[in-house]
Amino acid sequence: MDAQQLFTGYLAFCMALLGAAMGSFLACAADRHGLPTGRSRCDSCGHVLAPRDLVPLFSFLLSRGKCRYCGAPIPLSCLAAEGLGALSFGALTLRFGPSSQLGMLLGAAALLLLLSLIDWKEHILPDRLLLVLGVWRLFWAVLLEENWRETLPDMLLGALSVSLPLLVLSLVMDRLLGKETMGGGDIKLLFVLGLYQSWLQMILLVFCACVLALLFAALGKSRGKEIPFGPFLAMGWLVVTLWGEGWVQWYLSLLM
């Protein structure tokens, strides 16, 4: 293992810690419907939490998922947010190393985590956050790419490749069944995610999201409740961002 690989591994570890802290912060933001202010408190007893209670991942595990002051269970969503933040930040750093592209992807991962937490709790994907996610991609396109105007058609193709057919299909099914068949927020999210991926990768993204959602339902985690699709689209984006390009190239090689 050379020095560059060691540095990348160390950086990935640091980014994983940052991702866990970011996940904890975003979980609070999702719960409080905005930026957290004031001291953190237990939702059950209202006791102000000490620094030892706020260490991402470790505080939950050491306290066995319960408040140290009243014994009330801590929501598993907090542990999930911290774990997913650590996983996404660490994996993206290992995959792309120290680069400008990594900065874009880490910001996108944080926004997608926040969108997923809100969608899971309230079954809504706020338009303002979707707009920020789209503007974030355009900002980095201008910053990173000299001929960014030439890439805009490809970005638009990626954005419309899945979202537009699903919008048409959703409208037809809504008319036939007399009820909403797919949330408008999911279609908007697919449009924005398409700015980050090629049209082939978007097809793979939707496939991965469907597989993950079906596995979740098969494990009985839904318990008959409606499952928001936004979090699975976000996980599909992470999978495709990490490995999608290689998978697409492998598939295309089979056709030649």
C-alpha positions in Angstrom: 0.0 0.0 0.0 1.5 3.3 -1.1 1.4 6.7 0.6 -1.5 7.9 -1.6 -3.7 4.9 -0.6 -2.8 5.4 3.1 -3.8 9.1 2.8 -7.0 8.3 1.1 -7.9 5.7 3.7 -7.1 8.1 6.5 -9.2 10.8 4.8 -12.1 8.3 4.3 -12.0 7.6 8.1 -12.1 11.3 8.9 -14.9 11.9 6.4 -16.9 9.0 7.9 -16.6 10.7 11.3 -17.8 13.9 9.7 -20.6 12.1 8.0 -21.8 10.6 11.3 -21.8 14.0 12.9 -23.6 15.4 9.8 -26.2 12.7 10.1 -26.8 13.5 13.7 -27.2 17.2 12.9 -29.5 16.5 10.0 -31.7 14.2 12.1 -32.2 17.1 14.5 -33.0 19.4 11.6 -35.6 17.0 10.2 -37.2 16.7 13.7 -37.3 20.4 14.3 -38.3 21.4 10.8 -35.3 23.7 10.4 -31.8 24.4 11.7 -31.4 23.2 15.3 -31.1 25.9 17.9 -30.4 25.7 21.7 -29.2 22.8 23.7 -30.1 19.3 22.8 -32.7 17.6 25.1 -34.3 14.2 25.5 -37.6 14.2 23.7 -39.2 12.3 26.6 -38.0 13.9 29.8 -36.6 17.1 28.5 -33.3 16.7 30.3 -30.4 18.6 28.7 -28.0 16.2 27.1 -24.3 16.2 28.1 -21.5 16.0 25.6 -21.1 12.3 26.3 -24.7 11.8 25.1 -24.0 13.5 21.8 -21.1 11.4 20.3 -22.5 10.1 17.0 -23.0 6.3 16.9 -21.1 5.6 20.1 -23.5 7.3 22.5 -26.4 5.3 21.2 -24.5 2.0 21.4 -23.0 2.7 24.9 -26.4 3.7 26.3 -28.0 0.7 24.5 -30.4 3.0 22.7 -32.0 4.5 25.8 -31.9 7.9 27.5 -29.5 7.8 30.5 -31.8 10.0 32.5 -35.3 8.5 32.1 -34.6 5.2 30.2 -36.9 6.2 27.3 -35.9 4.5 24.0 -33.9 6.7 21.6 -35.5 6.7 18.0 -33.7 4.3 15.7 -33.8 7.0 13.1 -31.1 8.8 14.9 -28.7 5.8 14.7 -29.7 5.2 11.1 -29.0 8.8 10.1 -25.6 8.7 11.8 -24.7 5.4 10.2 -25.8 6.3 6.7 -24.0 9.6 7.0 -20.8 7.8 8.0 -21.3 5.1 5.3 -21.9 7.6 2.5 -19.2 10.0 3.3 -16.6 7.3 3.9 -17.5 5.3 0.8 -17.5 8.3 -1.5 -14.1 9.4 -0.2 -12.7 5.9 -0.8 -14.1 5.9 -4.3 -13.2 9.4 -5.5 -10.3 10.3 -3.2 -9.3 13.9 -2.5 -10.8 15.8 -5.4 -13.1 18.6 -6.3 -15.7 16.1 -7.5 -15.7 14.7 -4.0 -16.8 18.0 -2.6 -19.8 18.1 -4.9 -20.8 14.5 -4.1 -20.5 14.9 -0.3 -22.7 18.0 -0.4 -25.3 16.1 -2.6 -25.1 13.1 -0.2 -25.9 15.4 2.8 -28.8 17.0 1.0 -30.2 13.6 0.0 -29.9 12.3 3.6 -31.9 15.3 4.8 -34.5 14.8 2.1 -34.7 11.1 3.0 -35.2 11.8 6.7 -38.0 14.3 6.0 -39.7 12.0 3.5 -39.5 9.1 5.9 -41.1 11.1 8.7 -43.6 13.2 6.8 -43.9 11.6 3.3 -42.9 14.8 1.6 -39.9 16.0 -0.4 -39.7 19.8 0.1 -39.4 21.7 -3.2 -36.8 24.2 -1.7 -34.4 21.3 -0.8 -34.9 19.8 -4.3 -34.1 23.2 -5.8 -30.9 23.5 -3.6 -29.8 20.0 -4.8 -30.3 21.0 -8.4 -28.5 24.3 -8.0 -25.7 22.6 -6.2 -25.1 20.4 -9.2 -25.1 23.3 -11.7 -22.8 25.3 -9.4 -20.2 22.5 -9.5 -20.6 22.0 -13.2 -19.6 25.6 -13.8 -16.8 25.4 -11.3 -15.3 22.1 -12.4 -16.0 21.9 -16.2 -14.4 24.3 -18.6 -16.9 23.5 -21.3 -19.9 23.2 -18.9 -22.3 24.6 -21.5 -21.6 21.6 -23.7 -22.5 19.3 -20.8 -25.9 20.9 -20.2 -27.7 18.8 -22.9 -26.4 15.6 -21.4 -27.5 16.7 -17.9 -30.9 17.6 -19.3 -31.1 14.2 -21.0 -30.3 12.5 -17.7 -32.9 14.6 -15.9 -35.7 13.8 -18.3 -34.8 10.2 -19.2 -36.7 8.7 -16.3 -38.7 11.5 -14.8 -40.6 12.4 -17.9 -41.8 8.9 -18.9 -42.7 8.2 -15.2 -44.7 11.5 -15.1 -46.6 10.6 -18.2 -47.2 7.1 -16.9 -48.3 8.4 -13.5 -50.8 10.8 -15.1 -52.3 8.1 -17.1 -52.6 5.7 -14.1 -54.0 8.4 -12.0 -56.7 9.0 -14.5 -57.5 5.3 -14.9 -57.4 4.4 -11.2 -58.9 7.6 -9.9 -56.2 8.1 -7.3 -52.6 9.2 -7.1 -50.2 6.4 -8.0 -46.8 8.1 -7.6 -45.9 11.1 -5.6 -45.0 14.3 -7.5 -42.0 14.7 -5.1 -40.5 11.4 -6.3 -40.7 12.5 -9.9 -39.1 15.9 -9.1 -36.3 14.1 -7.2 -35.7 11.8 -10.2 -35.4 14.9 -12.4 -32.8 16.4 -10.0 -30.9 13.2 -9.6 -30.7 12.9 -13.4 -28.5 16.0 -13.4 -25.8 13.9 -11.6 -26.1 10.7 -13.7 -26.3 9.7 -17.4 -29.6 8.3 -18.8 -28.3 4.8 -18.6 -27.2 5.2 -15.0 -30.7 6.7 -14.2 -32.3 3.5 -15.4 -30.0 1.5 -13.2 -30.7 3.9 -10.3 -34.4 3.3 -10.5 -33.8 -0.5 -10.7 -31.6 -0.4 -7.6 -34.1 1.7 -5.7 -37.0 -0.7 -6.5 -34.9 -3.7 -5.5 -34.0 -2.0 -2.2 -37.6 -1.1 -1.5 -38.8 -4.6 -2.3 -36.2 -6.1 0.0 -37.2 -3.7 2.8 -40.9 -4.7 2.3 -40.0 -8.4 2.2 -38.2 -8.2 5.5 -41.5 -7.1 7.0 -40.2 -3.7 8.0 -43.1 -1.8 6.4 -45.7 -3.6 8.6 -48.4 -2.8 6.1 -47.7 1.0 6.1 -47.0 3.1 3.0 -43.3 3.2 2.3 -41.9 6.5 1.1 -39.8 6.0 -2.1 -37.5 9.0 -1.7 -35.0 7.3 0.7 -34.6 4.3 -1.6 -34.0 6.7 -4.6 -31.3 8.3 -2.5 -29.7 5.0 -1.7 -30.0 4.0 -5.4 -28.1 7.3 -6.2 -25.3 6.4 -3.8 -25.0 2.8 -5.2 -24.9 4.1 -8.8 -22.5 6.9 -8.0 -20.1 4.4 -6.5 -20.3 1.6 -9.0 -22.8 2.5 -11.7 -20.3 3.6 -14.3 -18.5 0.3 -14.2 -21.7 -1.7 -14.3 -23.0 0.2 -17.3 -19.7 -0.3 -19.2 -19.8 -4.0 -18.4 -23.4 -4.2 -19.7 -22.5 -2.3 -22.9 -19.5 -4.6 -23.5 -21.9 -7.6 -23.6 -23.8 -5.9 -26.5 -20.8 -5.5 -28.6 
